[in-house]
């Protein structure tokens, strides 16, 4: 039974994340008690993800200003503006929700998701860290530019979260890895499975806590709007993939993934804290569920891109240029 369960988890990793979000909406009483334990779960997830990192590779990406400039520029400035403008013209009721989702940085658990997609974990971690560090500057700027409204990001809280969920787990993982490298590598699959299960519980808990007393309804018009915008977001991810053509497919997949994998917690916080009267949280939950559904076709595209690169590499080895 245990082996069978592990195979089911391995084959349906992305669906588990989507189901966790849906479970949090449908069964908030069950999963809401998990929400206070979000930080400890994030710490464990980041610790297990960091066990698979190479410190030299991480430092190399941290110094790649060109790649990070493209990724951060698209994620923090271009994404919210291009998501807000068409809705402002044709569906203003949804413009604010998509602006919030587009403005927030890459989610802190992106390293785990990138690993599941065959992407580069070290690059994903760097993009998550840099977008989170820049968010206190870019998010207020974007909201002022679009809404002429001042938004105060909880800077101290955000930096505390980064320190607790990234710096401490990463340092501890590097220490453990230096002392027991063979044991860590031997149980590599176990660390991934622990991360995935905790991530599912984390998503369900955060979602259940955010639902509160809000009512969520989705008619045909709303479904059409969300579907078109999710396709549009997929197009932005494709654009990010194309704009990083000088990098390897694994790195390009990672950058594209970072464009659509937002910090759900911060998005829900902004919606509830500054736009509670507009009842924007239900719309945010619908969008976040749709974004998680978008991960499925992105996974398919990533698999094709990586497989194509693998075939090209084999051909170059078999037919070297003399």
ChimeraX attribute file (.defattr): number of C-alpha atoms within 10 A of each C-alpha:
attribute: neighborCount
match mode: 1-to-1
recipient: residues
	/A:1	6
	/A:2	7
	/A:3	8
	/A:4	9
	/A:5	10
	/A:6	13
	/A:7	12
	/A:8	12
	/A:9	16
	/A:10	16
	/A:11	11
	/A:12	11
	/A:13	19
	/A:14	21
	/A:15	16
	/A:16	19
	/A:17	24
	/A:18	22
	/A:19	17
	/A:20	24
	/A:21	25
	/A:22	19
	/A:23	20
	/A:24	25
	/A:25	27
	/A:26	15
	/A:27	15
	/A:28	20
	/A:29	13
	/A:30	13
	/A:31	22
	/A:32	20
	/A:33	13
	/A:34	17
	/A:35	19
	/A:36	13
	/A:37	13
	/A:38	18
	/A:39	14
	/A:40	14
	/A:41	19
	/A:42	22
	/A:43	23
	/A:44	20
	/A:45	28
	/A:46	26
	/A:47	24
	/A:48	23
	/A:49	27
	/A:50	25
	/A:51	23
	/A:52	19
	/A:53	20
	/A:54	12
	/A:55	12
	/A:56	10
	/A:57	13
	/A:58	17
	/A:59	13
	/A:60	11
	/A:61	18
	/A:62	18
	/A:63	11
	/A:64	11
	/A:65	10
	/A:66	10
	/A:67	21
	/A:68	19
	/A:69	13
	/A:70	14
	/A:71	23
	/A:72	24
	/A:73	14
	/A:74	19
	/A:75	28
	/A:76	24
	/A:77	17
	/A:78	15
	/A:79	23
	/A:80	24
	/A:81	19
	/A:82	16
	/A:83	24
	/A:84	24
	/A:85	16
	/A:86	13
	/A:87	19
	/A:88	14
	/A:89	9
	/A:90	11
	/A:91	14
	/A:92	13
	/A:93	14
	/A:94	19
	/A:95	18
	/A:96	24
	/A:97	28
	/A:98	26
	/A:99	24
	/A:100	23
	/A:101	27
	/A:102	29
	/A:103	28
	/A:104	27
	/A:105	31
	/A:106	28
	/A:107	24
	/A:108	27
	/A:109	23
	/A:110	25
	/A:111	27
	/A:112	23
	/A:113	27
	/A:114	25
	/A:115	17
	/A:116	17
	/A:117	25
	/A:118	17
	/A:119	25
	/A:120	25
	/A:121	26
	/A:122	27
	/A:123	29
	/A:124	28
	/A:125	28
	/A:126	19
	/A:127	29
	/A:128	25
	/A:129	20
	/A:130	17
	/A:131	23
	/A:132	24
	/A:133	16
	/A:134	13
	/A:135	21
	/A:136	20
	/A:137	14
	/A:138	20
	/A:139	24
	/A:140	17
	/A:141	18
	/A:142	23
	/A:143	19
	/A:144	13
	/A:145	12
	/A:146	14
	/A:147	10
	/A:148	11
	/A:149	13
	/A:150	14
	/A:151	16
	/A:152	12
	/A:153	17
	/A:154	13
	/A:155	14
	/A:156	10
	/A:157	10
	/A:158	16
	/A:159	14
	/A:160	13
	/A:161	16
	/A:162	18
	/A:163	14
	/A:164	17
	/A:165	23
	/A:166	23
	/A:167	17
	/A:168	14
	/A:169	22
	/A:170	22
	/A:171	13
	/A:172	14
	/A:173	22
	/A:174	18
	/A:175	13
	/A:176	15
	/A:177	18
	/A:178	12
	/A:179	11
	/A:180	10
	/A:181	13
	/A:182	11
	/A:183	11
	/A:184	19
	/A:185	14
	/A:186	9
	/A:187	10
	/A:188	15
	/A:189	12
	/A:190	14
	/A:191	19
	/A:192	19
	/A:193	17
	/A:194	14
	/A:195	22
	/A:196	22
	/A:197	16
	/A:198	17
	/A:199	23
	/A:200	21
	/A:201	23
	/A:202	27
	/A:203	25
	/A:204	29
	/A:205	28
	/A:206	26
	/A:207	29
	/A:208	26
	/A:209	21
	/A:210	24
	/A:211	20
	/A:212	14
	/A:213	8
	/A:214	11
	/A:215	11
	/A:216	12
	/A:217	10
	/A:218	12
	/A:219	7
	/A:220	8
	/A:221	10
	/A:222	16
	/A:223	14
	/A:224	12
	/A:225	14
	/A:226	20
	/A:227	16
	/A:228	12
	/A:229	20
	/A:230	21
	/A:231	14
	/A:232	14
	/A:233	20
	/A:234	21
	/A:235	13
	/A:236	21
	/A:237	26
	/A:238	19
	/A:239	14
	/A:240	23
	/A:241	21
	/A:242	14
	/A:243	16
	/A:244	19
	/A:245	11
	/A:246	10
	/A:247	13
	/A:248	13
	/A:249	22
	/A:250	20
	/A:251	23
	/A:252	26
	/A:253	30
	/A:254	31
	/A:255	30
	/A:256	26
	/A:257	27
	/A:258	28
	/A:259	27
	/A:260	26
	/A:261	27
	/A:262	25
	/A:263	21
	/A:264	20
	/A:265	16
	/A:266	19
	/A:267	24
	/A:268	24
	/A:269	17
	/A:270	21
	/A:271	23
	/A:272	18
	/A:273	12
	/A:274	14
	/A:275	14
	/A:276	12
	/A:277	10
	/A:278	12
	/A:279	14
	/A:280	22
	/A:281	26
	/A:282	23
	/A:283	22
	/A:284	23
	/A:285	22
	/A:286	20
	/A:287	20
	/A:288	25
	/A:289	19
	/A:290	18
	/A:291	23
	/A:292	19
	/A:293	17
	/A:294	20
	/A:295	21
	/A:296	17
	/A:297	11
	/A:298	19
	/A:299	18
	/A:300	11
	/A:301	15
	/A:302	22
	/A:303	17
	/A:304	12
	/A:305	15
	/A:306	18
	/A:307	13
	/A:308	12
	/A:309	15
	/A:310	12
	/A:311	11
	/A:312	12
	/A:313	12
	/A:314	11
	/A:315	11
	/A:316	10
	/A:317	10
	/A:318	9
	/A:319	9
	/A:320	8
	/A:321	6
	/A:322	3
